[in-house]
Amino acid sequence: MGSAPKAVLEGGPTDLPQRIVPITPPGVELRVQFNGGYERFKVTPRWQDTSQGNLPVYEWVARVE
């Protein structure tokens, strides 16, 4: 235990280096720094089974500079 909560990222740039990322706090919009800007992801009601457990799915919304 003691590990940070994680989420699965869906959509956005196909070349994002990670699709499973730490989230703090859970349930809040997420911004991922990428190629000089930020990719925004919003929480969905969906969950996905992964090698790291059953994780919430965050869906891509937009890119912001």
C-alpha angles and dihedrals in degrees: 000000000000095000120132118258114262138204139198116243117219126192128356125096114000091220098059104138095224133033096180111060139167116260127203119206102014118232096030126111111273129220118199118195110231135158097345096316142053131267112215121215129183127207118255130197089247128102129198132205109235138166085266095052136269104328135183116254120235116197125214115252109171147319119257128189 
